[in-house]
């Protein structure tokens, strides 16, 4: 139960931003189809390292902006990228990992 309370009271400091960035990258990116591509030699180890670093840094940037409550900046940037992705399929929340 202490873990739940700790997470609810999480302060987005440098240490937790680093940890969350890595965990989010592993969860949403690395543990998906990209790993199959890597295992099938479609991506080299250097490619994977570069992609992982890019993703972790982007996640850390977003979490840092959230920690700083830079809502207008977040809205501006996310609005720009949402327009670029406007033709993509509708998101289907995948929560199955939360029930294991």
C-alpha positions in Angstrom: 0.0 0.0 0.0 2.9 2.4 0.7 3.9 2.1 -3.0 0.5 3.5 -4.1 0.8 6.4 -1.7 4.4 7.1 -2.8 3.3 7.2 -6.4 0.3 9.4 -5.7 2.7 11.9 -4.0 5.3 11.6 -6.7 7.2 14.8 -7.2 8.5 15.2 -10.7 12.1 15.9 -9.7 15.2 15.1 -11.8 15.5 11.5 -10.4 11.8 10.6 -10.9 11.7 12.2 -14.4 14.7 10.1 -15.4 13.0 6.9 -14.0 9.6 7.6 -15.5 11.1 8.6 -18.9 12.9 5.3 -19.1 9.9 3.3 -17.9 7.5 5.0 -20.3 9.9 4.4 -23.2 10.2 0.7 -22.3 6.5 0.3 -21.9 5.2 2.3 -24.9 8.0 1.9 -27.4 10.7 -0.6 -26.7 8.5 -3.5 -25.7 6.5 -3.3 -28.8 7.0 -4.0 -32.5 10.3 -2.1 -32.5 11.8 -5.0 -30.4 10.7 -7.5 -33.1 12.4 -5.4 -35.7 15.5 -5.3 -33.7 15.4 -9.1 -33.0 15.0 -9.7 -36.8 18.1 -7.6 -37.5 16.1 -4.8 -39.2 17.7 -2.4 -36.7 21.2 -2.6 -35.4 22.2 -2.3 -31.8 23.4 1.3 -32.5 20.0 2.1 -34.1 18.2 0.9 -31.0 20.4 2.8 -28.7 19.8 6.0 -30.8 16.1 5.4 -30.9 15.9 4.7 -27.1 17.9 7.8 -26.3 15.7 9.9 -28.5 12.5 8.6 -26.9 13.8 8.9 -23.3 14.9 12.5 -23.9 11.5 13.4 -25.4 9.6 11.8 -22.5 11.9 13.6 -20.1 11.3 16.9 -21.8 7.5 16.4 -21.7 7.6 15.4 -18.0 9.8 18.3 -17.2 7.4 20.7 -18.8 4.5 19.1 -16.8 6.6 19.5 -13.6 7.1 23.1 -14.4 3.4 23.5 -15.2 4.1 24.9 -18.6 0.6 24.2 -19.8 0.5 26.8 -22.6 3.8 25.5 -24.0 2.6 21.9 -23.8 -0.6 22.9 -25.5 1.2 24.6 -28.3 3.6 21.8 -29.0 1.1 19.0 -28.6 -1.4 20.9 -30.8 1.3 21.1 -33.6 2.0 17.4 -33.4 -1.7 16.5 -33.2 -2.3 18.2 -36.5 0.6 16.2 -38.1 -1.1 13.0 -36.8 -4.7 14.0 -37.7 -5.1 11.3 -40.3 -3.9 8.5 -38.0 -6.3 5.9 -36.7 -8.2 6.7 -33.6 -6.4 5.8 -30.4 -7.5 2.6 -28.7 -6.4 2.7 -25.0 -4.4 -0.5 -24.3 -4.7 -1.2 -20.6 -4.2 -5.0 -20.6 -0.8 -4.7 -18.9 -2.4 -3.1 -15.9 -4.4 -6.2 -15.2 -1.6 -8.8 -15.0 
